[in-house]
Structures are given as structure tokens and as C-alpha cells.
Amino acid sequence: MEEFSKIEKFVIAYIWHEFFGKLYFSSSDKPEDFLAKTIASELIKEKEMRKRQELTKLIAQAINKLKEYWILQVSGYEVTLTSYGQNLAQSIPKAEYEKLKNEISAGKFK
């Protein structure tokens, strides 16, 4: 997992630990943008809009990379970890996921 950034690891772990590998949504936005905004708004307070916007951009980039590597599959209103993505996600323990979440919430994106 060393070839993945902190944000990419977090996205994989987030989908696995929070949604058991699959989540559904309804929005007119592109799935990548909607998911990025949703995750960023959970982690960064509204008063820190600049950090939230930066994180949203980084998460959207991570989602696109994970799609290219066949780790995530985005179709319609569904985002799913592929079987490869599930294997990677299982290698990220809940404690490491919580650590990543806390670091990213504190603004440590890299």
C-alpha cells in the first residue's frame, strides 16, 4: 500500500469501514465530486472552507486514481470497492483508518 497517498488510503478505508465496501447516493453532481464533497464536509468544519475545498479536490483526484487502478468502481448512483479494492481495504486496520481520519481532520493531508 506504500504506492498510495494518505488520502487514497483513507478513501479506500472510509468506504470499507464506514459503508462495508459499497455506498449509494443521489445527486446531480458527478459521483466523484459528490463523494469528495461529502467526505470533506464530514472531516473539515464549515468555518475552515479553504481547507475543505483543498481536501475536496484531493479526494476527487484520489477517487479518479482509484478508479483507474480498478480499486473503485463508480456506476450510476453507486460507489463500490472492487474485489482488489476489498483486499487492499482489509489490509488497513480500523485503528489505522481512525489515525488517518484524525490526521486528515487536523489538516495533515500529505
N, C-alpha and C positions, 0 to 999 in steps of 0.2 A: 504493500500500500504506500510505499515511500514515493512513488511517482505521482501521487495525488496531493493537491494542496490541502490546507486545513479546511477551506470552505468546501471543497469537493468531498472530503471525508465526512464532514459534518452533514452535507446534503444526503449522502448515502445512509449514514447512521440515523438521521432525522426521519427519513421515510421508513426505515426499518423499525426503529424503536418506538416511534410515535404512531405509525399507521400500519405496522406489520407488513410493510413492503408494497402497499398499494393505497392510493388515495384518489378520491373522486372530488370534483369541483364543478361549479357552474359559473362561467364568466364569459364575457365577450372578448376579453383580453386573450393574447396568445398564452398558451399554458405555461410556458417558461416565465413570462412576465408576471402572470398571476401568482404562480407558486413563489417566485422570488420576492414579490411584494408581501405576500402573506407571511413567509418565514421571517423576513426582515422586520416586519411590524411586530412579530412576536418577541423578537430579540432586542430591538432598539426602541427606546421610548420616543414618542412623537416629538418631544421638545428637541431631540437631537437629530433633526431632519437631515442634516448633511451626512452624518454617519449612516443613517438609514438608507439614504439614496446610494451611497457608495457600496454598502452591503448588498442592496438590491441588484446593483449592476454586477457585482462579483458572483452572486448566487445565480443570476441568469446565465453568466458565462460558464459557470460550473455545470449547470444543467445541460447546456449545449454540448460541452465536452463529454459529459457522462452519456449523453445520447449517442454521440459519435463513437464512443468506445463500447457501445451496446451494454451499458450498465443500467441505463434507464430507458424505458420505452414510454413515449408520450403519444396517446391516441385519443382524439376526441376530448372527452372530459375526464380522462383517467391518466394517472402517472403511476407506473409500475416498475419495480426493480425486476430486471431480467433474472434468469437463474444464475448467471455470472454475477450480477449485482447482489443477489441474495447471499451468494458465497462470500463476497467481499464484506457485505454488511455484517455477517455472522462473525467475522474476524475483528469487528470493532465492539469491544465490550461496553456495556451500559455505562460503566464508570468513565471510560474514555470519551464516550459520547457526551456525558454530562460535563466533563472537563472542557471539551471543545465548545460546547454551548456556552459555558461561563466565560471562556476567553473571548469568544466572538461577541457576546453580550457586552463585554467590557471594552470592545473596540479593537481588540487584537485580531485583525483579520489575516495576518500573514504569519 
